[in-house]
């Protein structure tokens, strides 16, 4: 695997329309809490952007009504921070149950949800915030650091019985194979 090929792949991905939509939605999520405030952040979840209309799930009809009355102020603040111009915001309780827990990296006890995933291979101490990670300005050095971390993490992992690649124990317990081989299995 060469370093240049990853750059080519990432460059191709960044040019795809779907990737640009994801990037836009992530930038919306980053500024959402700042725009609506901390109280409303815990009671709302942006769901999607379609035809320049933002759809937001709310925990109750009271929140939907309250935020609907503020939507022009919210639109003005969001449009100032986003690369597109939203024309409306629609609030609804309809999708709230679908999104409860999504976007949260911690459960109600403050435990990282990623620790429960079958593909988790690290320890809780390895979850570093961006400020704790060493700042590397050289892309090649960053790639080497990443490759070194991946190699260290996979060193003591058991091998997938099908492809012989290092595999997290949770994946082997759940599927009997690594996640890649599992997706290649014909449906039953």
N, C-alpha and C positions, 0 to 999 in steps of 0.2 A: 504494500500500500504506500503510495507516494504522497507527500505533502501537497504537491501541486494538484493532484487529482481531486482532493477534497475541496480545494479552492474553486476548481472548475464546477464541481457538483453544487456547492453552495451558491456560486454565482448564477447557475442555471435555475436553482430553486428560487432565489430572490427575484428573478424576473417573471416568475409565474404569477398569474392573477390571484390564485388562492393564497399564496404565500403573502402577497401584499395585503389581502383582506385580514389575514391572521395578525400581521404586524400592526395594522390599523386598530384592530380590536384590542390587542395588547396595550397599545398606547392609550386607548380609551380606559381600560381597566386601571392603568397606572394613575390617571388623573381623576378617576371617578370619586374616590374617597375625599380628595381635596375639594372637589366641586360640591358634593352633596353634604359633606360633614360626617363626623364619626357616628352619630346616632343613626342617620339614614343608611350609612354604609352597611351596618349589620342587618338591616331590614330589607335590603335591596340587592339584586344581582343583575347586571347587564347581561342580556341573553344573546342578542344578535343585532346586526345592522343590515337592513334590507331596504334598497332604494332610498338611501340616505335618511331612513327612519330608524331610530334606536329603540329597541324593545327591551324593557326592563321588568323583571319579575320582582314582586313585592310580597312581604310576609302577610299583609292584611289589606283589606279594602281601604282602611283609614289611611295607610301609607300611600296607596295608589292615588286617592283623592287629594291628599296633601301635596304630594309631589306633582300631580297634574296641574295644580294651581300655580306651581312654581316653574313649570316647564320652560317658559320663555327665558327666564333668568338662567336656568340651567343650560339651555341651548346656547345662549350667548357665551357663557363661561366655557362650555365644552368646545364650541367652534373656535374660540380663541386659542385653544391648546391642541386642536387636532388638524391634520392636513386636509380634511374634507369639511364640507359645510353641511351639517345635519339640518334637516328641515323640520323634524318633529321628534318627540319622544313619546312613546306609549307605555304606560304602566299597567300591569295586570298581575293578579294573584294566580292566574291559571297555571303558570309553569314554576311556581315557587317550590313545590314539593320535588320537582325534577332536579332543581339546582341546589337544594339544601345539601351542604357538604362539598359541592363542587367548588373549586377555587380555594378551598380551605386546606391548608397543609397540616393543620392540627385539629384533633377532635376535641370534644368537650372537656377532656381531662388535660389538654395541653400536649398530648402525645403526637408525635409526627406520624401522619397516616401512611407515609411512604414506608415506614418500618414494617407495616403489615402486608406489603405487596410481596408476592412470591419471587419477584426478580430482585429484591433488595439484597445486596451483597456486602454493604459497608456496615459500620457501627454508627451509633447515634452521634458520636463525637466528630464524625467526618462531615456532618451537615454544617457547612460554613456559610455565613452570609457573604455577600459580595465584598463587604468591607474587610472581612477577615482573610480573604484569599489574597495571595501575593499578586501585586500588580506587575504584569509582564507587558512590555511595549513591543517586543519582537514576536511576530506571529509564529516563526519557526520554533522559538523557545517555548511558547505556549503549547504548541502541538507536542513537542517532546515531553513537557511536563504532564500533559494529558495522557499520552501514550504510556509513560512511566507509571502513573496512578492506575491506569487500567490493568497493566501487567501485574502490578503489586496486588491489586484486589483479586485478580483471577488466579493467582499463583496456587492457592490451596483449595480451589473449588473442585468438586467432582466433575468428571467428564460426562457429556451427553452420550448415552449408549449408541446413538445413531450417527452423529457427526463427529464425535470425539472432541468437541469444543468445551472449554470450561463453562460450567452451568451452575447458577445459584441452586442451593439445596431446595428452596421452596418450589422452584419450577419442576424439579425432578419429583418431588413429593406430590405435586398437584397433577402434572401431566405425564410424568415418566420420561419426558424428553425436554430439551431446551425449548424456549418459546418459538424459535425459528423453525425447528423441526415440527413442532406442534401445529404451526400454521400450514405446513406442507402436507399434513395428514389429510386424506380424503374424509369428507363428512360421513358420519355414521347414520 
